Structures are given as C-alpha cells and as structure tokens.
C-alpha cells in the first residue's frame, strides 16, 4: 500500500469517529451566525475547524455508532461504488436540492433575516441527514449480503 493510500485510510478512519461527524453538524449554524453578525473571525474559525475536524479524533473502536457508519457509507458510496455526490438519481439528488436551500440560508443570513436563515439552515441539515441516512441504509444492506 502506497503512502497516499495509507494517508487516505488514516484520514477516513479518524474522520469516522462519531465525535467528528456530530461536531461538524454545528458548522453550518456557526457559519450562518457568522454571516448574519458579519463576524469574519468566527467564519474563519468555523472553516478552519471544518478543515482540521476529520483528523482531530482517534479512530473509533468499532462501527456500531450511526455517525461512524455515515462516514463509512459516504466513502463506500463515492470510492467503492463510484457514485457521484451530486446527481439527479436518489439519494444524490438530495445533495443537489441542498445547494439552493443552503444558498438561501446564507442569503437570508447576509440580508439580516435570522428566521429565514434558521429555516434555510434547518432545511439544509434535514436534507443532509436524509441523504446520509439513505446511504447508511444502503451501506448496511450491502454489508449484510
């Protein structure tokens, strides 16, 4: 196994710690709040956290946690199955639909409308959970075959 493959595996193993996934859920609300408040230091901190988050935590002991399987399913979906993240087929269409919803949330935050920003952010998070939930279901079914 080459050095790049080892680094890639180490990245995914550490990122599959449920603490990594659950803490990333807070990034979108933090970014929306930063845009709403025009707090570019907070925005930079949220982006910085997003970049380093996948390697902050040690690999999980097992894959029992749902959020661990979310990360494993995302890798399986894109690398092993070669499926696109954005596509018109289910479940990738959920990510495609998420783009305008997230853009709306950021536009609402920029325009100073916290209710619309929060609703757009909630819609974005729900679409993301719907997407990863569908991936986990497919991943679990494939593993049990």
C-alpha positions in Angstrom: 0.0 0.0 0.0 1.4 3.4 -1.0 1.9 6.4 1.2 -1.1 8.3 -0.3 -3.4 5.3 0.3 -2.2 5.0 3.9 -2.8 8.7 4.5 -6.2 8.4 2.9 -7.1 5.4 5.0 -5.9 7.2 8.2 -7.9 10.3 7.3 -11.1 8.3 6.8 -10.5 6.2 9.9 -10.1 9.2 12.1 -13.0 11.0 10.4 -15.3 8.1 11.1 -15.1 8.8 14.8 -18.7 9.9 15.7 -17.4 12.9 17.5 -16.1 14.2 14.2 -19.4 13.8 12.4 -21.6 15.2 15.2 -19.3 18.2 15.8 -19.4 19.0 12.1 -23.2 19.4 12.4 -22.6 22.6 14.3 -20.5 24.2 11.4 -23.4 25.3 9.3 -25.2 27.2 12.1 -21.9 28.7 13.2 -21.3 29.9 9.6 -24.8 31.3 9.2 -24.5 33.1 12.5 -21.1 34.5 11.4 -22.5 35.8 8.2 -25.6 37.3 10.0 -23.3 39.0 12.5 -20.6 39.8 9.9 -18.2 38.1 12.3 -15.5 37.1 9.8 -13.3 35.8 12.7 -16.0 33.3 13.6 -16.4 32.4 10.0 -12.7 31.7 9.6 -12.7 29.7 12.8 -15.6 27.6 11.5 -13.9 27.0 8.2 -10.7 26.2 10.0 -12.5 23.7 12.2 -14.1 22.1 9.2 -10.6 21.6 7.6 -9.0 20.1 10.7 -12.0 18.3 12.1 -11.5 15.0 10.2 -8.2 14.4 11.9 -8.9 15.7 15.4 -10.3 12.5 16.8 -8.8 9.0 17.1 -10.3 6.1 15.0 -13.4 4.6 16.7 -13.1 1.2 18.3 -15.9 -0.2 16.2 -18.5 0.8 13.6 -21.6 0.5 15.8 -22.3 4.2 16.0 -24.7 5.5 13.3 -22.4 8.5 12.6 -19.4 6.2 12.1 -21.4 4.3 9.5 -22.4 7.7 7.9 -18.7 8.4 7.2 -18.0 4.8 6.1 -21.1 4.8 3.9 -20.0 8.1 2.3 -16.6 6.6 1.5 -18.2 3.4 0.2 -20.7 5.3 -1.9 -18.1 7.5 -3.6 -15.0 5.3 -3.7 -16.2 1.7 -3.9 -19.4 2.3 -5.9 -18.0 5.3 -7.8 -21.3 7.2 -7.3 -21.4 11.0 -7.6 -22.2 13.1 -4.6 -24.3 15.4 -6.8 -26.6 13.7 -9.3 -30.2 13.6 -10.4 -30.6 10.0 -9.1 -31.7 9.2 -5.5 -30.1 9.7 -3.0 -27.6 12.1 -4.5 -30.4 14.3 -5.7 -30.8 15.3 -2.1 -27.4 17.0 -2.2 -28.4 18.7 -5.4 -31.5 20.0 -3.8 -29.5 21.1 -0.8 -27.5 23.6 -2.8 -30.2 26.2 -3.3 -31.5 25.6 0.2 -28.1 26.3 1.7 -27.6 29.3 -0.6 -31.0 30.7 0.5 -30.0 30.3 4.1 -26.7 32.2 3.5 -28.5 34.9 1.6 -31.1 35.3 4.3 -28.3 35.5 6.9 -26.5 38.1 4.8 -29.7 40.1 4.4 -30.1 40.1 8.2 -33.2 37.8 8.4 -32.4 35.3 11.2 -35.7 33.4 10.9 -35.3 32.7 7.3 -31.6 31.9 7.8 -32.5 29.4 10.5 -35.3 27.8 8.5 -33.0 27.5 5.5 -30.2 26.1 7.7 -32.7 23.6 9.2 -33.8 22.6 5.7 -30.2 22.1 4.7 -29.4 20.0 7.7 -32.5 17.9 7.2 -31.7 17.2 3.6 -28.1 16.2 4.6 -29.4 13.8 7.2 -31.9 12.4 4.7 -29.0 11.8 2.3 -26.6 10.2 4.7 -29.5 8.2 6.2 -30.2 6.7 2.8 -26.5 6.0 2.3 -26.2 4.2 5.7 -29.3 2.1 4.9 -27.7 1.1 1.5 -24.3 0.5 3.2 -25.8 -1.7 5.9 -27.8 -3.7 3.4 -24.7 -4.2 1.2 -22.6 -5.3 4.2 -25.3 -7.8 5.3 -25.4 -9.6 1.9 
